[in-house]
Amino acid sequence: MNSSIQTLRPARLLKARSICNSCRRELRRAASTQAAAQDAPEDLETSSFGVPPPSEQDAVKFDPLKSSKSRLYQLPSSRYQYRSPRFDRGPLAPHRPPPPTDPASRQFVPGPFSQSRLETTYHNTIAPDFMTMTYQHRPPGFRPVEKGPRLRSWEGDNPYFANRQLRGPRGGDVLRLLRKPITFRNVPMVERLTVHSYCKDVVYQGSGVLHVAGMALQEITGQRVQTHLSKHPESGWGLQKGKAIACTVNLKGEDMYHFLDKMINVVMPRIKDWRGVRATTGDNSGNISFGFEPDVVSTFPEIENNYDAYPPKMIPGMYVTVHTTARADKDARLLLEAMGVPFYGKIVD
């Protein structure tokens, strides 16, 4: 019994001490607020003077530069005067620029501060579903069948075959990039987007067509356009060398996802008698291209809400190229189909 009482006494003492300390803090806080309220003017609220403002003499004497110089140990100047090198001169250079994700880098761009709906859907739904659809079970100890070389050597006694380059595969098949099994490390995703508009009427109607096309693309994408000049003259078309005939916009990151979301969910469902993107499109490297007619471009919300600002006969058509990290066209089509892009026709891989 005595031992239990002795064990309870320290706990009660500690609780009583904590209560006394809290009471003392409250009393000090009340006393400071009352003193500040007595010094404050009557026409102002007393609750805003929890801490009295500094006097005029303290404000005049305050000199942060003098106080920093009076330190016993000065801070290193290079810490605040560092400027990353402009060019990367190789791995053996003594000074190399930091990565673009470093705030000290010249290429650093803060953000993203928000995530678009399509990007959120990709990371939460599309990427896991893509891995599930392309999963290949390989039990422990599995060894894939070794395939022969795709490039064949020249066989025979003909001296013409000596020191020649290897031949391509049989059947005239095009050599494509090797497709690795898809894991969580290489799930295909949209890397960047290119919106291109070629204005062939510049030759006949003047540069106003290109100005309207540039304004339309700039309004749709929210980025400044880049104009392209003709490299070769063509007398049959009346085309001169060095004349601006096309404009392009490259989109990445948040702007790319916003444009894709708007194009898939707003513009594509409003196209009449449109079967979708042809399933044979692609460049065998995971990049998909498709185009829109001028009447489809006018259905973008930015142009439709301000349609009177654009001459109807000068609204351009445009080509959209989706650059993905996929190594094959079928993976890129599967990714875009999961995002909502419709495809039609016979698929040829």
C-alpha positions as CSV (number, residue, x, y, z in Angstrom):
1,M,0.0,0.0,0.0
2,N,2.8,2.4,0.9
3,S,4.6,1.6,-2.4
4,S,1.5,2.5,-4.4
5,I,1.1,5.8,-2.6
6,Q,4.8,6.6,-3.2
7,T,4.4,6.0,-6.9
8,L,1.3,8.2,-7.2
9,R,2.8,11.2,-5.4
10,P,5.4,12.2,-8.2
11,A,2.6,12.1,-10.8
12,R,0.4,14.3,-8.8
13,L,3.2,16.7,-8.1
14,L,4.1,17.0,-11.8
15,K,0.5,17.7,-12.7
16,A,0.2,20.4,-10.1
17,R,3.4,22.0,-11.3
18,S,2.3,22.1,-14.9
19,I,-1.0,23.7,-13.9
20,C,0.9,26.4,-11.9
21,N,3.2,27.1,-14.8
22,S,0.3,27.5,-17.2
23,C,-1.4,29.9,-14.8
24,R,1.7,32.0,-14.6
25,R,2.0,32.2,-18.4
26,E,-1.6,33.4,-18.6
27,L,-1.1,36.0,-15.9
28,R,2.0,37.4,-17.7
29,R,0.2,37.5,-21.0
30,A,-2.8,39.3,-19.5
31,A,-0.5,41.8,-17.7
32,S,1.4,42.6,-21.0
33,T,-1.8,43.1,-22.9
34,Q,-3.3,45.4,-20.2
35,A,-0.1,47.5,-20.2
36,A,-0.2,47.8,-24.0
37,A,-3.8,48.7,-23.9
38,Q,-3.1,51.6,-21.5
39,D,-0.4,53.0,-23.8
40,A,-2.5,52.6,-27.0
41,P,-4.8,55.4,-28.3
42,E,-8.5,55.2,-27.5
43,D,-9.6,55.3,-31.1
44,L,-7.8,52.1,-32.0
45,E,-8.6,48.5,-31.1
46,T,-6.6,47.3,-28.1
47,S,-6.4,43.7,-29.4
48,S,-4.0,44.6,-32.2
49,F,-1.3,45.9,-29.7
50,G,-0.2,42.5,-28.3
51,V,3.4,43.7,-28.9
52,P,4.3,47.4,-28.5
53,P,5.7,48.9,-31.7
54,P,9.4,50.1,-31.8
55,S,10.2,53.6,-30.9
56,E,11.5,56.2,-33.3
57,Q,15.0,56.1,-31.9
58,D,15.2,52.3,-32.4
59,A,13.9,52.7,-36.0
60,V,16.6,55.3,-36.7
61,K,19.4,53.3,-35.1
62,F,18.4,50.1,-37.0
63,D,21.1,49.4,-39.6
64,P,21.1,45.8,-41.0
65,L,24.3,46.4,-43.0
66,K,26.2,47.7,-40.0
67,S,25.0,44.7,-37.9
68,S,26.1,42.2,-40.5
69,K,29.5,43.7,-40.8
70,S,30.0,43.7,-37.0
71,R,29.7,39.9,-36.9
72,L,32.6,38.1,-35.5
73,Y,32.5,35.5,-38.3
74,Q,31.5,36.7,-41.7
75,L,29.4,34.4,-44.0
76,P,31.1,33.3,-47.2
77,S,30.3,35.6,-50.1
78,S,30.3,32.9,-52.7
79,R,27.2,31.3,-51.2
80,Y,25.1,34.3,-52.3
81,Q,27.0,35.4,-55.4
82,Y,27.1,32.0,-57.2
83,R,26.2,32.0,-60.9
84,S,26.0,28.7,-62.7
85,P,28.1,28.4,-65.9
86,R,26.2,29.0,-69.1
87,F,27.5,26.1,-71.0
88,D,28.2,22.4,-70.1
89,R,31.8,21.8,-71.1
90,G,31.8,18.1,-70.4
91,P,32.2,15.7,-67.5
92,L,35.9,16.6,-67.1
93,A,35.3,20.4,-66.7
94,P,35.9,21.7,-63.2
95,H,32.6,23.7,-63.2
96,R,29.5,22.1,-64.5
97,P,26.0,23.6,-64.5
98,P,23.5,22.2,-62.0
99,P,20.5,20.2,-63.3
100,P,17.4,22.2,-64.4
101,T,15.6,21.1,-61.2
102,D,18.1,23.0,-59.1
103,P,16.9,26.6,-58.2
104,A,20.5,27.8,-58.9
105,S,20.3,26.6,-62.5
106,R,19.7,29.0,-65.4
107,Q,17.1,26.7,-66.9
108,F,15.1,26.4,-63.6
109,V,11.4,27.0,-64.0
110,P,9.4,27.0,-60.7
111,G,6.3,24.8,-60.6
112,P,4.1,23.1,-61.6
113,F,1.8,24.7,-59.1
114,S,-1.3,22.7,-60.2
115,Q,-2.0,19.4,-61.9
116,S,-4.4,19.1,-64.8
117,R,-7.2,16.6,-64.7
118,L,-5.8,14.6,-67.6
119,E,-2.4,14.4,-66.0
120,T,-3.9,13.2,-62.7
121,T,-5.9,10.6,-64.6
122,Y,-2.8,9.4,-66.3
123,H,-0.8,8.9,-63.1
124,N,-3.7,7.4,-61.1
125,T,-5.5,5.3,-63.7
126,I,-4.0,5.1,-67.1
127,A,-0.4,4.2,-66.1
128,P,-1.5,1.3,-63.7
129,D,-4.0,0.0,-66.3
130,F,-1.3,0.1,-69.0
131,M,1.1,-2.0,-67.0
132,T,-1.7,-4.5,-66.3
133,M,-2.6,-4.8,-70.0
134,T,1.0,-5.3,-71.2
135,Y,2.0,-7.5,-68.3
136,Q,4.1,-10.6,-69.2
137,H,4.5,-13.2,-66.6
138,R,8.0,-14.6,-66.3
139,P,8.5,-17.1,-63.5
140,P,11.8,-17.3,-61.7
141,G,14.4,-19.1,-63.8
142,F,12.7,-18.2,-67.1
143,R,15.0,-17.8,-70.1
144,P,13.6,-16.4,-73.3
145,V,14.3,-18.1,-76.6
146,E,17.3,-16.6,-78.2
147,K,16.5,-15.0,-81.6
148,G,18.8,-14.9,-84.5
149,P,20.4,-11.7,-85.6
150,R,18.1,-9.5,-87.7
151,L,20.9,-8.4,-90.0
152,R,22.3,-11.3,-92.1
153,S,25.8,-11.7,-93.3
154,W,26.8,-12.3,-96.9
155,E,27.6,-16.0,-97.4
156,G,29.5,-17.3,-100.3
157,D,32.9,-17.4,-102.0
158,N,32.3,-14.3,-104.1
159,P,35.1,-11.8,-103.3
160,Y,32.4,-9.1,-103.7
161,F,30.9,-10.3,-100.3
162,A,34.1,-9.6,-98.4
163,N,34.1,-6.6,-95.9
164,R,30.5,-5.7,-96.8
165,Q,27.9,-4.4,-94.4
166,L,25.3,-6.8,-93.1
167,R,22.1,-7.3,-95.0
168,G,18.6,-6.5,-93.8
169,P,16.0,-9.1,-92.8
170,R,14.1,-11.2,-95.3
171,G,10.9,-9.9,-96.8
172,G,11.9,-6.2,-97.0
173,D,10.8,-5.6,-93.4
174,V,11.9,-2.2,-92.0
175,L,14.2,-2.3,-89.0
176,R,12.3,-0.9,-86.1
177,L,13.5,0.1,-82.6
178,L,13.8,-2.8,-80.2
179,R,10.8,-3.0,-77.9
180,K,11.7,-3.8,-74.2
181,P,9.1,-5.3,-71.8
182,I,7.1,-2.6,-70.1
183,T,7.6,-2.2,-66.4
184,F,7.0,0.5,-63.9
185,R,10.2,2.2,-65.0
186,N,9.3,2.7,-68.7
187,V,5.5,3.1,-68.8
188,P,4.8,5.1,-72.0
189,M,3.7,8.7,-71.4
190,V,3.2,11.8,-73.5
191,E,6.5,13.7,-73.8
192,R,5.7,16.8,-75.8
193,L,3.2,18.0,-78.4
194,T,3.8,19.8,-81.7
195,V,1.1,21.9,-83.4
196,H,1.9,22.8,-87.0
197,S,0.1,24.9,-89.6
198,Y,1.2,25.2,-93.2
199,C,-0.4,28.2,-95.0
200,K,-0.2,27.6,-98.8
201,D,-2.4,30.6,-99.5
202,V,0.4,33.0,-98.5
203,V,1.6,32.9,-102.1
204,Y,-1.7,34.2,-103.5
205,Q,-3.3,36.2,-100.6
206,G,-0.2,37.7,-98.9
207,S,1.2,37.4,-95.4
208,G,-2.1,38.2,-93.8
209,V,-3.0,34.5,-93.9
210,L,0.1,33.6,-91.9
211,H,-0.7,36.4,-89.3
212,V,-4.2,35.0,-88.8
213,A,-2.8,31.4,-88.5
214,G,-0.2,32.6,-85.9
215,M,-2.9,34.4,-83.9
216,A,-5.2,31.4,-84.0
217,L,-2.5,28.9,-82.9
218,Q,-1.3,31.4,-80.2
219,E,-4.8,31.7,-78.9
220,I,-5.4,28.0,-78.9
221,T,-2.2,26.9,-77.3
222,G,-1.3,29.9,-75.1
223,Q,2.3,30.0,-76.5
224,R,4.1,32.1,-79.0
225,V,4.4,30.6,-82.4
226,Q,7.6,30.0,-84.3
227,T,7.5,30.8,-88.1
228,H,9.3,28.8,-90.7
229,L,10.8,30.1,-94.0
230,S,10.8,28.2,-97.3
231,K,14.2,26.7,-98.0
232,H,13.9,26.3,-101.8
233,P,12.1,28.3,-104.5
234,E,9.4,26.7,-106.5
235,S,8.4,28.6,-109.7
236,G,5.4,26.5,-110.4
237,W,3.8,27.5,-107.0
238,G,5.1,31.0,-107.1
239,L,7.1,30.3,-103.9
240,Q,10.2,32.3,-103.1
241,K,13.2,31.2,-101.0
242,G,13.2,32.7,-97.5
243,K,9.4,33.5,-97.4
244,A,7.5,32.7,-94.2
245,I,4.9,30.0,-95.0
246,A,4.3,28.0,-91.8
247,C,4.2,28.3,-88.0
248,T,4.7,25.8,-85.2
249,V,4.1,25.6,-81.5
250,N,5.8,23.1,-79.1
251,L,4.0,22.3,-75.9
252,K,5.4,20.6,-72.8
253,G,4.3,20.0,-69.2
254,E,1.1,21.6,-67.9
255,D,0.3,23.4,-71.2
256,M,0.5,20.2,-73.1
257,Y,-1.9,18.4,-70.8
258,H,-4.4,21.3,-70.9
259,F,-4.3,21.3,-74.7
260,L,-4.8,17.5,-74.9
261,D,-7.7,17.6,-72.4
262,K,-9.4,20.4,-74.4
263,M,-8.8,18.7,-77.7
264,I,-10.0,15.2,-76.6
265,N,-13.1,16.2,-74.5
266,V,-14.3,19.4,-76.3
267,V,-13.2,19.5,-79.9
268,M,-13.2,15.8,-81.0
269,P,-16.7,15.0,-79.9
270,R,-18.1,17.9,-81.9
271,I,-16.6,16.8,-85.3
272,K,-19.4,15.6,-87.5
273,D,-19.1,12.3,-89.5
274,W,-15.6,11.7,-88.1
275,R,-14.5,8.1,-87.6
276,G,-11.4,9.0,-85.7
277,V,-7.7,8.8,-86.3
278,R,-6.5,6.3,-88.8
279,A,-4.9,3.3,-87.0
280,T,-2.0,3.1,-89.5
281,T,-0.6,6.5,-88.5
282,G,2.8,6.6,-86.8
283,D,6.5,6.7,-87.6
284,N,7.4,3.3,-86.1
285,S,9.0,5.1,-83.1
286,G,6.0,5.9,-80.9
287,N,4.9,9.3,-82.4
288,I,1.3,9.7,-83.7
289,S,0.2,12.5,-86.1
290,F,-3.3,13.6,-87.2
291,G,-4.8,16.8,-88.7
292,F,-7.8,19.0,-88.3
293,E,-9.7,20.9,-91.0
294,P,-10.3,24.7,-90.7
295,D,-13.9,24.2,-89.7
296,V,-12.7,21.9,-86.8
297,V,-10.1,24.5,-85.7
298,S,-12.9,27.0,-85.4
299,T,-14.6,24.9,-82.8
300,F,-11.9,25.4,-80.2
301,P,-13.4,27.5,-77.3
302,E,-10.9,30.3,-77.7
303,I,-11.8,30.9,-81.3
304,E,-15.5,30.1,-81.0
305,N,-16.0,32.7,-78.3
306,N,-14.2,35.4,-80.4
307,Y,-15.1,34.2,-83.9
308,D,-15.7,37.7,-85.3
309,A,-12.0,38.6,-84.7
310,Y,-10.9,36.0,-87.3
311,P,-11.7,36.1,-91.0
312,P,-13.6,32.9,-91.7
313,K,-11.7,32.1,-94.9
314,M,-8.3,32.6,-93.2
315,I,-8.7,30.2,-90.3
316,P,-6.1,27.6,-90.9
317,G,-6.0,23.9,-90.5
318,M,-3.4,22.3,-88.3
319,Y,-1.5,19.1,-87.7
320,V,-1.0,17.7,-84.2
321,T,2.0,15.4,-83.5
322,V,2.0,13.6,-80.2
323,H,5.5,12.6,-79.1
324,T,5.5,9.7,-76.6
325,T,8.2,7.8,-74.9
326,A,6.9,4.5,-76.3
327,R,9.2,2.5,-78.5
328,A,6.4,1.1,-80.8
329,D,3.4,2.6,-82.5
330,K,1.0,0.1,-80.9
331,D,2.0,1.2,-77.4
332,A,1.5,4.9,-78.4
333,R,-1.9,4.1,-79.9
334,L,-2.9,2.2,-76.7
335,L,-1.8,5.2,-74.6
336,L,-3.8,7.7,-76.6
337,E,-6.8,5.4,-76.8
338,A,-6.8,5.2,-73.0
339,M,-6.8,9.0,-72.9
340,G,-9.8,9.2,-75.2
341,V,-8.5,9.5,-78.8
342,P,-10.6,7.3,-81.1
343,F,-8.9,5.1,-83.7
344,Y,-10.4,3.3,-86.7
345,G,-9.3,0.9,-89.4
346,K,-7.1,-2.1,-89.6
347,I,-4.1,-2.0,-87.2
348,V,-0.8,-2.8,-88.9
349,D,2.3,-3.1,-86.6
